């Protein structure tokens, strides 16, 4: 046998063994970004239906990056290289988009919730502040009204007390004046009564040692028989002996002299 034929046969057998090894290693593949079941089936010399059954896929359009997929065919390095350059398709990209959309939605929801919470807190704080200010204003107004009312009442009470005091003083003065007038009138009447009964109110009447209207002793008049001196001495005499002309009259009525 020619040596070249022997070497060629050996190289052929080695290639077949190598291809068998590659085919054996292609039973399970890992899903990469952009892979679809149809691309994996085409790259591994199998069908979508076979992959669906082998992996019990409920939806052949939904696979995930990193997922282990069992395949039933073989693939060459050239085919696998071609597969690695395939333009990313929808399924895995859709999954990433869905996940990204979900994250964005959660972020937007969280941000909206935070804004609503902050807005609610700000509104609550503003409402509370307004209520506090309103309450303080009402309390201040009520306190001011009470103070004014108290001042008015105090002023009115003071005015009433002053008026009552003035009225009382006026009444006392009137009573005193009336009493004085009455007393003076009574005293004047009593004095005239004694003068009438002693001399008929004659300042020139004489009866022995008694002289004038009130028939006073000459020693009392001390030589001055004028009407003014008679009035003055008579008043002193009655004041020192009886206290009042009324008492002197009473004594005269009881005894016939004073």
TAFENBEL-V743743 format. One record per backbone hydrogen bond with DSSP energy under -0.5 kcal/mol. NH is the residue of the N-H (numbers start at 1). CO is the residue of the C=O. If there is no record, write none. Layout:
nh;co
NH;CO
NH;CO
This chain:
nh;co
6;2
7;3
8;4
9;5
10;6
11;7
12;8
13;9
14;10
15;11
16;12
17;13
18;14
19;15
20;16
21;17
22;18
23;19
24;20
25;21
26;22
26;23
27;24
28;25
29;69
31;29
31;67
35;32
37;60
40;36
41;37
42;38
43;39
44;40
45;42
46;41
51;47
52;48
53;49
54;50
55;51
56;52
56;53
57;52
62;59
63;61
66;31
67;64
69;29
69;67
71;27
80;76
81;77
82;78
83;79
84;80
85;81
85;82
86;83
89;34
92;35
93;89
94;90
95;91
96;92
97;93
98;94
99;95
100;96
101;97
102;98
103;99
104;100
105;101
106;102
107;103
108;104
109;105
110;106
111;107
112;108
113;109
114;110
115;111
116;112
117;113
118;114
119;115
120;116
121;117
122;118
123;119
124;120
125;121
126;122
127;123
128;124
129;125
130;126
131;127
132;128
133;129
134;130
135;131
136;132
137;133
138;134
139;135
140;136
141;137
142;138
143;139
144;140
145;141
146;142
147;143
148;144
149;145
150;146
151;147
152;148
153;149
154;150
155;151
156;152
157;153
158;154
159;155
160;156
161;157
162;158
163;159
164;160
165;161
166;162
167;163
168;164
169;165
170;166
171;167
172;168
173;169
174;170
175;171
176;172
177;173
178;174
179;175
180;176
181;177
182;178
183;179
184;180
185;181
186;182
187;183
188;184
189;185
190;186
191;187
192;188
193;189
194;190
195;191
196;192
197;193
198;194
199;195
200;195
200;196
201;195
203;201
205;202
207;210
209;207
210;207
211;216
212;205
215;212
216;211
218;209
220;217
221;217
222;218
223;218
224;221
225;223
230;226
231;227
232;228
233;229
234;230
235;231
236;232
237;233
238;234
239;235
240;236
241;237
242;238
243;238
244;242
248;244
249;245
250;246
251;247
252;248
253;249
254;250
255;251
256;252
